[in-house]
C-alpha cells in the first residue's frame, strides 16, 4: 500500500514527502560518485589482479563505490521512499538537509585520506562520516516510529538502519585500531564484521524490503501472495547473525551454516519475485525490472562462493573476487536498475506535476527509454564476471579488461542519468530554497 501509481507522476511522492532538494542532493552526489568510481576503477584496474586487496588505492576505490556512490544515492532514496511507503513525514527535514554537507565533506576527505593512507585524516574524516551516518539513522528510525504500517517491509527497512549503525561503529573501531593497540588484536574480526553488516546487514536488508514495494509498483502487479515475506526476513536475520557469531568464535561450520541460510533467503526472495511478476498487469517487463529480479540469482552465486571460501583455505585474492561479485553484482546492479525508474519519477514530479499547460506535459517514458539500460547491464555483467574471476586468480590482464568494461558501463549509466537530470537546470533547482 502507499506506493501504487496514482497518476502521471506515479506513486513516489505525496504531501508528506520532503522538499525535492533534500533527496536529490544525496542522489546527485551518488551519481557523481558512480562517475568518479568508474574513472578510479579504470585507473586501479591492474592492482585488482595483484592479490593484495588491502592496498590503499583499492581500499579508497572500494569506499568510493560504497560511501560515495551506493550509500549516498540510497540515503536520498530512503528519505523519499519512506515517506510514501510508510505514510509518514521525516522527523526532521532540517537535519536531513544539513547532514548532507557533513556527509559529503566527510566522504571526500575520508576517501582522499584512504588513497594516501593518512592516519590523522582517517580518524578526522572517518569520525565525521560516522557522525553523519548516525544522524541519518536517527532521522530514519525516529520517522519510522510514527508509521502505522506493519509487516516485513518495515521490519526490513528498520533493521537495515540498525545494521548500518553497527557497521559504522565497526568501521570507527577499525580506524581507532591504528591508535588504540588493543583493538588491533581483533582487526580481522572487525573488518569482516564491517563488511558483513554493510553489504549484508544494510544494503541487502534495505533492497529486500523496498523491493516488495518497488517491483509491484513498476510492474503494476496486484493480488500476489505475501506469505513468504516473514520467512525471508527470518532467514535474513539468521544468516546475518549466525555468520557473525562464526566470525567471532572462529567456527567455520557456523559461518557455513550462516551462508546456507543466506542462500535460502535469496531463493525465497526469488520465488516471491516470481509470484509478483505472475500477477503483473504489464505484459512486457522492462529491462531494469528484469535486471533487478535477475540480480537475486547473482546474490545466490555470491553467497555460495562465500560458503565455499569459508570451508576452504583460499586466500585474500579469492575473498576479494567473491565480495566484489556480491557487492557489484547484487547491490550495485539492483540500485542502478531502480535508479532508471526512481530518478525520472522525481524529476517529472518536480518539473511537470504543477503549472504546465494542458497537452504539453511530457510522459515519464519520454524522459528516458529504459530499454537503453540493456546494453549497460550486459557490458557491466560481462565486465564484472571477468574482473571478479580474474582478480580471484590474480590474472592481471583479465582484471584490467573486466574493470574497463565495468567502468564503461557505469559511465554510460551516468550519461543516461545526466540526460534525465539536465544538470544545468537541476543546479538552479538545487540552489532554490524549497
Secondary structure, DSSP 8 states (H G I E B T S, - for coil): ---S--STTTTS--TTS--HHHHHHHHHHHHHHHHHHHHHHHHTGGGGGTT-TTSHHHHHHHHHHIIIIIIHHHHHHHHHHHHHHTT---S-HHHHHHHHHHHHHHHHHHHHHHHHT-HHHHHHHHHHHHHHHHHHHHHHHHHHTT----SHHHHHHHHHHHHHHHHHHHHHHHHHTTT-HHHHTTHHHHHHHHHIIIIIIIIIHHHHHHHHHHHHHHHTB-S---TTHHHHHHHHHHHHHHHHHHHHHT-HHHHHHHHHHHHHHHHHHHHHHHHHHHTBS-SS--HHHHHHHHHHHHHHHHHHHHHHHHTS---HHHHHHHHHHHIIIIIIHHHHHHHHHHHHHHHHHHHHSSS--TT----HHHH--GGGHHHHHHHHHHHHHHHHHHHHTT-HHHHHHHHHHHHHHHHHHHHHHHHHHTHHHHHHHHHS--
